[in-house]
Amino acid sequence: MVWVATALAAASLVLVVVNMVLALGNEQARTAANARQQFISQNSQAGSLDNALIRALVGEAVNNNNAEIQALLTRAGVTYAPNPPAAAGAGAAPSPTPPAEPSGTATPPAPSAGKP
């Protein structure tokens, strides 16, 4: 009977050690997942800022025919095309306020794959 109790105690001790090892591994995996999530979140925020900056540059390039900005956008791989002017005989009165968006459409370059 003593041998059975000793064997059960030893098995319990082994299970405690295994549990500790698994808990440490789980914590490391959780930390790595949190770091990847933070990286993804930061890249998402930077991507929206990049798009806003590209739209502003395209607006400047199209509205003012700025050759330097056009060259910069071309080197960065951004393609854009000015919107065609509205038809004069369409029957719509011109808007007294300038458009909120730049008068061109931009396609930003594909994001590069980064490592966290």
DRENVEX-770875 format. One line per field, with one value per residue (C-alpha): residue number from 0; residue in three letters; x, y, z. Coordinates in pm, whole numbers, plus 50000, padded with zeros to 5 digits. Example, Ala and Ser with C-alpha at 12.3 -4.5 7.8 and 13.67 -1.06 7.14 Angstrom:
! residues 2
tikol <- (0 | 1)
marvex <- (ala | ser)
px <- (51230 | 51367)
py <- (49550 | 49894)
pz <- (50780 | 50714)
END
This chain:
! residues 116
tikol <- (0 | 1 | 2 | 3 | 4 | 5 | 6 | 7 | 8 | 9 | 10 | 11 | 12 | 13 | 14 | 15 | 16 | 17 | 18 | 19 | 20 | 21 | 22 | 23 | 24 | 25 | 26 | 27 | 28 | 29 | 30 | 31 | 32 | 33 | 34 | 35 | 36 | 37 | 38 | 39 | 40 | 41 | 42 | 43 | 44 | 45 | 46 | 47 | 48 | 49 | 50 | 51 | 52 | 53 | 54 | 55 | 56 | 57 | 58 | 59 | 60 | 61 | 62 | 63 | 64 | 65 | 66 | 67 | 68 | 69 | 70 | 71 | 72 | 73 | 74 | 75 | 76 | 77 | 78 | 79 | 80 | 81 | 82 | 83 | 84 | 85 | 86 | 87 | 88 | 89 | 90 | 91 | 92 | 93 | 94 | 95 | 96 | 97 | 98 | 99 | 100 | 101 | 102 | 103 | 104 | 105 | 106 | 107 | 108 | 109 | 110 | 111 | 112 | 113 | 114 | 115)
marvex <- (met | val | trp | val | ala | thr | ala | leu | ala | ala | ala | ser | leu | val | leu | val | val | val | asn | met | val | leu | ala | leu | gly | asn | glu | gln | ala | arg | thr | ala | ala | asn | ala | arg | gln | gln | phe | ile | ser | gln | asn | ser | gln | ala | gly | ser | leu | asp | asn | ala | leu | ile | arg | ala | leu | val | gly | glu | ala | val | asn | asn | asn | asn | ala | glu | ile | gln | ala | leu | leu | thr | arg | ala | gly | val | thr | tyr | ala | pro | asn | pro | pro | ala | ala | ala | gly | ala | gly | ala | ala | pro | ser | pro | thr | pro | pro | ala | glu | pro | ser | gly | thr | ala | thr | pro | pro | ala | pro | ser | ala | gly | lys | pro)
px <- (50000 | 50290 | 50436 | 50109 | 50095 | 50460 | 50395 | 50092 | 50292 | 50570 | 50317 | 50162 | 50504 | 50575 | 50237 | 50308 | 50640 | 50474 | 50203 | 50467 | 50651 | 50329 | 50226 | 50562 | 50533 | 50179 | 50294 | 50574 | 50331 | 50087 | 50363 | 50470 | 50110 | 50060 | 50377 | 50258 | 49916 | 50076 | 50294 | 49987 | 49797 | 50084 | 50123 | 49750 | 49770 | 50079 | 49905 | 49612 | 49855 | 50046 | 49724 | 49630 | 49976 | 49963 | 49618 | 49744 | 50047 | 49833 | 49599 | 49892 | 50044 | 49717 | 49575 | 49898 | 50069 | 50374 | 50640 | 50860 | 50578 | 50473 | 50830 | 50839 | 50513 | 50634 | 50960 | 50759 | 50547 | 50225 | 50009 | 49728 | 49505 | 49333 | 48957 | 48808 | 48644 | 48266 | 48071 | 47968 | 47627 | 47530 | 47282 | 47437 | 47547 | 47909 | 47969 | 48076 | 48299 | 48612 | 48593 | 48701 | 48901 | 49187 | 49083 | 49278 | 49263 | 49570 | 49679 | 49944 | 50219 | 50172 | 50299 | 50625 | 50621 | 50780 | 50887 | 50775)
py <- (50000 | 50236 | 50166 | 50264 | 50591 | 50663 | 50591 | 50820 | 51095 | 51060 | 51069 | 51383 | 51547 | 51461 | 51604 | 51928 | 51968 | 51897 | 52151 | 52417 | 52354 | 52377 | 52697 | 52859 | 52756 | 52894 | 53225 | 53254 | 53180 | 53439 | 53701 | 53632 | 53652 | 53984 | 54123 | 54016 | 54172 | 54500 | 54495 | 54437 | 54718 | 54963 | 54874 | 54925 | 55272 | 55355 | 55229 | 55467 | 55753 | 55651 | 55652 | 55998 | 56130 | 55974 | 56124 | 56467 | 56438 | 56323 | 56616 | 56857 | 56696 | 56698 | 57033 | 57232 | 57017 | 56989 | 56797 | 56731 | 56563 | 56371 | 56239 | 56150 | 55957 | 55777 | 55674 | 55543 | 55329 | 55526 | 55543 | 55792 | 55940 | 56277 | 56264 | 56386 | 56729 | 56733 | 56767 | 57129 | 57043 | 56802 | 57052 | 57058 | 57387 | 57404 | 57367 | 57690 | 57499 | 57307 | 56928 | 56770 | 56498 | 56566 | 56567 | 56252 | 55891 | 55718 | 55360 | 55325 | 55068 | 54724 | 54710 | 54531 | 54223 | 54311 | 54092 | 54167)
pz <- (50000 | 50074 | 49729 | 49562 | 49755 | 49667 | 49299 | 49299 | 49468 | 49210 | 48927 | 49077 | 49094 | 48731 | 48629 | 48818 | 48635 | 48298 | 48380 | 48460 | 48133 | 47933 | 48114 | 48031 | 47666 | 47653 | 47799 | 47542 | 47258 | 47393 | 47416 | 47057 | 46934 | 47113 | 46955 | 46607 | 46670 | 46775 | 46462 | 46242 | 46415 | 46373 | 46005 | 45951 | 46103 | 45897 | 45583 | 45628 | 45686 | 45371 | 45169 | 45297 | 45211 | 44864 | 44800 | 44906 | 44679 | 44386 | 44444 | 44441 | 44132 | 43937 | 44046 | 44006 | 43740 | 43967 | 43772 | 44077 | 44269 | 43958 | 43924 | 44295 | 44267 | 43954 | 44125 | 44421 | 44190 | 44235 | 43926 | 43893 | 43628 | 43643 | 43648 | 43319 | 43340 | 43378 | 43054 | 42996 | 42855 | 43132 | 43277 | 43621 | 43767 | 43875 | 44244 | 44420 | 44662 | 44566 | 44587 | 44914 | 44737 | 44495 | 44133 | 44053 | 44150 | 44286 | 44315 | 44586 | 44539 | 44688 | 45049 | 45102 | 45322 | 45656 | 45940 | 46297)
END
